[in-house]
Amino acid sequence: MAESIDEITIDWTDEEGVQKVREIKKEVLSRGAWATVMFAYQEAGRGESEFGPVKFRVGRYQKRNGRFMPQSKFNISSVKQANQVVEFLTGWIQEFDDEE
């Protein structure tokens, strides 16, 4: 587990030393005892050595006993789905921004 937000990663290598999850980009959305981090990443499937398409994850981490522990995550499975999320959020933000 990571001691600082900057150490948080979703890179993952299996017990045979084969990288299965490759972090491409990371943005910290919020810092503090509860941190929110967004990732772009790729996965290699079982028995596969090639990485698949880009996916996205938003993760929440809580700092306990000096270490950040994952608490929840939301995965966006494709660029198409990410574009849909952006489209809906953009519309909602414009709608609610007009109300203020």
N, C-alpha and C positions, 0 to 999 in steps of 0.2 A: 504494500500500500504506500501511497505517496505522502510525504511529509509536507509538501508545498503544492499549491495549485499547478505551478509550472511543471511539476514532475508527473502529473496525471497523464496517462496515455492509455490508448486502447490497443496498442501493438500487442500481439499475442503469438507466442511460439509454442508448439506442442512439445510433448516429452521427448520426441525424437529430434528436436532441434529445427523443425520445419516451421517457418513463419506462416501462420494461418490468417492473421488479421494485420493489415498494414495501414497505419494511420497516415493520411495524406496531408490533412490540414487540421488545425485546432484553433478555436477562439474561445476565450474565457468571457462568458456573458455576465457573470457576477462573481464577486469574491467575498470572503468572509467565512464564518463558521459553516454556512451552507453555500456551496459554490455550484454554479451552473456552467457547463462546458459543452460546446458544440464541436462535433468532429465530422470530417469527410474521411471515409475509409473504404478499403476493399477487403474482401474475404476470399480465401481459397477453400473450395469445398472438400469434402472427404475424398481422399485419394487423388486430389487434383494438385498440380503444382503451379498452375496459372491462377492469377487473381481475377475475380469477376468484376462486374460493373461497379461504379462508385455508388456508395450508400451514404447515409447521413445518420447521425445520432446526437440527441441532446441528453446529457446525463446530469443528474443531481448528486452531489457528494456532500457528506457531512463530516466535519472534523471532530473526531473523538480520540482521546488519548494521544493527541499529537499527530494523528494520521487521518488522511481523507479516505473515507469509506464510501463506496457506491451505495446509493439509496434507491434510485429509480433511473429508468432510461426510456427513451422513446426513439425507436428506429424508423427511419424513412427509407423504404426499400429500393427506391429508384429515383433518377433525375426527374422522370415524369411526375411521380408523386410529390417530390420536393417543389416542383413548379406549381402544382395544384395548391399546396400549403401556402406558398408565397402569394398566389393569386387571391385566395380567400382571405388571408391576413391583410393584404393590401386593401381589399375592398372593405373589410371590417374596420380597419384603422381609419380610412377615409370617412366612413359612415359615423363612427363614434367621435372622430376629431371634429366633425361639423357640429356635433351636439354641444360642444364645450364653448 
